[in-house]
Amino acid sequence: MEEHSGPKDTRGTAGALDLYKALAESGTWESLEALRRENRELESLVNDVSGLLGLSGIPEMMEFVISRFLDRFIPVFLAFLIEPPRGGRVRQYCYRSLHPADEEVPIRYYRALKRLFLEDSRSRTFEEARQALGDSAFDRDFLSYEPELILPMRGIGGLYGIILLGRKIAGAEYTLPERMYVDRLSRFLSVAIQNGLHHESSITDPKTGLFNHDYFMRRAEDELARSARHGSRAGMILADVDHFKRFNDRYGHLAGDEVLQVLSRVMKAATRSEDTVARFGGEEFSVLIVECDEAHLAEVAERIRAAVEGMRVPYKGVVLSVTVSLGARLLDARERRGARDLLDDADRALYASKAAGRNRVTIYRPGLLGRASMRRLPGGAAGGSAAAPAGP
């Protein structure tokens, strides 16, 4: 037998419709929708910031930001101009359609925009920047970036970078939510990059840009631990510029600094990205070679020696050259010795190279027989002057 519940009560439905109409007519409903959109944007921003602040390397930060932009829009041009805390050359990360581009923004534009942001740190459209600086401040080369938004990068020490954003490929202007997202993310990016730059400063040598002694020793200890776990092997190289005091006495310390900077770049070029090149102090350098045997260690050391010997440094009308003596030692966790002990062995091999005439490589071998027959790789002519100029 069917049961009838009687007529439906429509008062609840009618009441809800009346409430909706009232909210819509008052504009409250639209405001609620705007708040929901804003909450979704903020939630997305919080997730992006969490991912960004978990990164330590600046290139990784750039890639992360690019991936976030890619989800929202594609600018014709994007550039991050970053001034390291120690000064020096402004680093540039440039992109065309969010793909890395081998180009640089002329530094005069960075300086002009920096002056503008030092006066007022607000983000600007390009038109606002042009009105503030004048049409003559921007030539055709800058206009080729089709700039639309310019944002400052500020940290504890003040302004240290600028973000340049070109127009969207789609042609439409950036929406207000897009501008707000870029502005907010750029602020967190500024903090993350500054942290990365200061961490980088704490582990690098200010004169050469190579890693410093402390960082090298930590890496060597880490590699020994990895060797103990996985049975892998690594190698350590010490290099010392021959007769460098004599060189400085003859040409001056500024010439010596120039040679050390060029030598640092040469050593980096002679090794792999996964290897660690450090300035150990003064004119002494160290290299940690991962995943190597004695033959590969000797090959890398000899490559460094030959590259430095072929190095020519123009300086005030003369062309300078130096040579290096090198000592190398395999790192083997089975010996149960610390990184400092193994470094001492490499240092003994280095002094064996110097005693044999300099400009050569010596490989240290453990044990009495090994020490008696350290493998010495001949370099240049024995006893040759390491600091002799190549000629004016």
Buried (B, 14 or more C-beta within 10 A) or exposed (E): EEEEEEEEEEEEEEEEEEEEEEBEEEEEBEEEEEEEEEEEBEEBBEEBBEEBBEBEEBEBBBBBBBEBBEEBBBBBBBBBBBBBBEEEEBBBBBBBEBEEBEEBBEEEBBEBBBEBBEEEBEBBBBEBBBEBBEEEBBEEEBEEBBBBBBBBBBBEEEBBBBBBBBBBEEEEEBEEEBBBBBBBBBBBBBBBBBBBBBEBBEBBBEEBBBBBBEBBBBBBBBBBEBBEEEEBBBBBBBBBBBBBEEBBEBBEEEBBEBBBBBBBBBBBEBBEEEBBBBBBEEBBBBBBBBBBEBEBBBBBBBBBBBBBBEBEBEBEEEEBBBBBBBBBBBBBBEBEBEBEEBBBBBBBBBBBBBEBBBBBBBBBBBEEEEBEEBBBBEBBEEEBBBBBBEEE
